[in-house]
């Protein structure tokens, strides 16, 4: 999936609120940087913020509290 598609999908899952999306990405990226395991596969060479965005786009992260939803 291309980055534009990932961003569009992630935005649609948070009601097109870029502020909420940026907060979610920042919080999850912090968790990933602190040692949390990614919820998606094939991301070994990706940066934490990119992994977080992909997790949100795939519905692996819930809007409330950045918790695993699936």
N, C-alpha and C positions, 0 to 999 in steps of 0.2 A: 504494500500500500504506500502510495506517495505521501509526502509530508502534508501537502494541501488537503488531501483526503482525510488524513488522520485528524488534523485540526478541525476540519468541518464537522466530522463525526463527533469529536469530543465536545465541540461547542453545542451541537444539537442536544447532547445528553445533559448539558447544564443550562438549558434554556437560552442559549445564545448569549450568555453573560460572560464576557471576556474576563472580567474582574474575578468572578468565582473560579473560572478555569485556571487563571494564573495563580490564585491562592492554592488551589488543589495541587497543581503541578509543583509549586514550590514546597509544599508540605510533604508530598510523597517523595520528591527528589531528595529532601533532607533525610527522610526515613531510609531511602535506598543508600544514600551516602554513609549512613550510620550502620549499615550492615543488613538491612531488611532484604529478604529474598524477592526478586522480581516475580510478578504474577503471570508474566508472559514468557514464552520461550524464544530463543534465538537472539538474545539481546546482549551478548557478552561484550561486544565492542561499542555499544551505545552509551551515551552519557546519561546520567540519572534523570535529567529533565526530559530527555527524549523517551526514556523508558516509562516515566510517569505519564506522559502524554499518551503513549500507546496503550497503557493500562486503562486509562480513563476512556479512550475511544473504544476499546474492546469491552467496556462495561465491567471491568474487574474491580473498579474502585467506586464506592458509593459516594454520593455528594455529601452526606452527613458524616463527618468524622474521619474521612479517609480510611475506611475499613473495607475489607474484602467483601464483595457482594456476591460472588459466584464461587 
